[in-house]
Each structure stands twice: as structure tokens, then as C-alpha cells.
Amino acid sequence: MNANLERKYLYMELDRKEMGRRISKRRKVLGIKQAVLAEKIGVNGNHLSSVETGKVTPSLELFVKICDELGVTPDLRVRCTRIMCLRVS
């Protein structure tokens, strides 16, 4: 893998983890248990945990459901992250 692709992959990993961290933080601020949010958005707790820890990237549909339940707009969850900048450029 060339150096540019490795850097892009690293940024994607960091941003996925940051997105998950933001989701987790907002959920905790609202006092919502992970299992309760998972049920509301129609996934199992293990999948939501993987999203929150950055192990997996949620589908766009799931991401929107999460944002709706947390009372935020999707742009506030991903705005100014490196992955978004990479996709735009």
C-alpha cells in the first residue's frame, strides 16, 4: 500500500473512532443506556457498541436514526472531520 493510501486509511480510522466517541458522549449526556438506544434504532447492543468504539462505520440509514434519537443533525456529528474533507477533495 502506498504512503498516501495508508495516510487516508489512518485518517478514516481516526474519524470513525471520533464519530463513535461523539455518539457515545451524546448518548451519555442524555442519560440513555446503550441497550435502550440500540432497541430504538433497531440494532443489537453489540452492533451499537462497535459503532461507538469505532470498530464499524454505521450505514447512512443507521447514522441518521442514531442522530434522530440523540436529537442532533448528522452534520453536527461529522462536521470538520478529516474523512469528510478527504471525500470532498
WOHU-V372105 format. One record per residue. RES is the residue in one letter. PHI is phi in radians with two decimals (999 if undefined). Layout:
((RES;PHI) (RES;PHI))
This chain:
((M;999) (N;-1.33) (A;-1.08) (N;-1.11) (L;-1.15) (E;-1.11) (R;-1.12) (K;-1.10) (Y;-1.11) (L;-1.07) (Y;-1.07) (M;-1.09) (E;-1.10) (L;-1.09) (D;-1.23) (R;-1.10) (K;-1.16) (E;-1.15) (M;-1.04) (G;-1.09) (R;-1.10) (R;-1.16) (I;-1.08) (S;-1.06) (K;-1.08) (R;-1.12) (R;-1.04) (K;-1.20) (V;-1.02) (L;-1.39) (G;1.27) (I;-1.70) (K;-1.22) (Q;-1.00) (A;-1.11) (V;-1.20) (L;-1.10) (A;-1.00) (E;-1.13) (K;-1.11) (I;-1.69) (G;1.40) (V;-2.24) (N;-1.44) (G;-1.04) (N;-1.13) (H;-1.18) (L;-1.08) (S;-1.05) (S;-1.14) (V;-1.16) (E;-1.17) (T;-1.61) (G;1.42) (K;-1.30) (V;-2.32) (T;-1.71) (P;-1.22) (S;-1.12) (L;-1.04) (E;-1.04) (L;-1.17) (F;-1.04) (V;-1.14) (K;-1.07) (I;-1.05) (C;-1.07) (D;-1.06) (E;-1.17) (L;-1.56) (G;1.24) (V;-2.26) (T;-1.56) (P;-0.97) (D;-1.12) (L;-1.23) (R;-1.44) (V;-2.09) (R;-0.95) (C;1.16) (T;-1.58) (R;-1.10) (I;-1.11) (M;-1.16) (C;-1.11) (L;-1.15) (R;-1.21) (V;-1.33) (S;-1.40))
